[in-house]
């Protein structure tokens, strides 16, 4: 399901890009686009911060422990996101109505 989600997202993005090249539309709802990008940036920054802190601590201390713990925390974060997405998609598949 996750692979399908990424493939579908990629296909929609490519289709939209090609459509814009053929028939450009005026820019609309710019604020929404920037808001989505800002939220994505903040969420990605969390994993970048964990990874950067672990690597820097490894370099400074010479101990692999901080880097290993950073890797584990990023992995846990990815698993949590995957479980949330799986549960949300499972509810849609069994016919439960999406919450607003």
C-alpha positions as CSV (number, residue, x, y, z in Angstrom):
1,X,0.0,0.0,0.0
2,X,2.8,2.4,0.8
3,X,4.5,1.7,-2.5
4,X,1.2,2.3,-4.3
5,X,0.8,5.6,-2.4
6,X,4.2,6.9,-3.4
7,X,3.8,5.7,-7.0
8,X,0.4,7.3,-7.2
9,X,1.8,10.5,-5.7
10,X,4.7,10.5,-8.2
11,X,2.3,9.9,-11.1
12,X,0.0,12.7,-10.1
13,X,3.0,15.1,-9.7
14,X,4.4,14.2,-13.1
15,X,1.1,14.5,-14.8
16,X,0.5,17.9,-13.2
17,X,3.9,19.1,-14.3
18,X,3.4,17.9,-17.9
19,X,-0.1,19.5,-17.9
20,X,1.4,22.8,-16.7
21,X,4.0,22.7,-19.5
22,X,1.4,22.2,-22.2
23,X,-1.3,24.5,-20.8
24,X,0.0,26.9,-18.1
25,X,-2.5,28.1,-15.6
26,X,-2.3,31.3,-13.6
27,X,-0.9,30.9,-10.1
28,X,-3.7,30.4,-7.5
29,X,-3.8,29.5,-3.8
30,X,-0.1,30.3,-3.2
31,X,-0.6,30.5,0.5
32,X,-1.8,26.9,0.7
33,X,1.2,25.7,-1.2
34,X,3.6,27.6,1.0
35,X,1.8,26.3,4.1
36,X,2.1,22.7,3.0
37,X,5.8,23.2,2.2
38,X,6.4,24.9,5.6
39,X,4.8,22.0,7.5
40,X,6.7,19.5,5.5
41,X,9.9,21.4,6.2
42,X,9.3,21.4,9.9
43,X,8.5,17.7,10.0
44,X,11.6,16.8,8.0
45,X,13.7,19.1,10.2
46,X,12.9,16.8,13.2
47,X,14.6,13.8,11.6
48,X,17.4,16.0,10.2
49,X,18.1,17.4,13.7
50,X,18.2,13.9,15.3
51,X,20.5,12.6,12.5
52,X,22.8,15.7,12.6
53,X,23.0,15.8,16.4
54,X,24.0,12.1,16.5
55,X,26.6,12.5,13.8
56,X,28.1,15.6,15.4
57,X,28.1,14.0,18.9
58,X,29.9,10.9,17.4
59,X,32.5,13.2,15.8
60,X,33.0,15.3,19.0
61,X,33.1,12.4,21.5
62,X,34.5,9.7,19.4
63,X,31.8,7.4,20.7
64,X,29.4,5.7,18.2
65,X,26.6,5.6,20.8
66,X,25.1,9.0,20.0
67,X,25.1,8.3,16.2
68,X,23.6,4.9,16.9
69,X,20.9,6.4,19.1
70,X,20.1,9.0,16.5
71,X,19.7,6.3,13.9
72,X,17.4,4.4,16.2
73,X,15.3,7.5,16.9
74,X,14.9,8.3,13.2
75,X,14.0,4.6,12.6
76,X,11.3,4.8,15.4
77,X,10.0,8.0,13.9
78,X,9.7,6.4,10.5
79,X,8.0,3.3,11.9
80,X,5.5,5.5,13.9
81,X,4.6,7.4,10.7
82,X,4.2,4.2,8.8
83,X,1.9,2.7,11.4
84,X,-0.2,5.8,11.5
85,X,-0.5,5.7,7.7
86,X,-1.3,2.0,7.7
87,X,-4.0,2.4,10.3
88,X,-5.5,5.3,8.4
89,X,-5.5,3.5,5.1
90,X,-6.9,0.3,6.8
91,X,-9.9,2.3,8.0
92,X,-10.5,3.6,4.5
93,X,-10.3,0.1,3.1
94,X,-12.8,-1.4,5.5
95,X,-15.3,1.4,4.7
96,X,-15.0,3.6,7.8
97,X,-15.7,7.3,7.1
98,X,-12.8,9.7,7.2
99,X,-12.8,12.1,10.1
100,X,-12.8,15.8,9.2
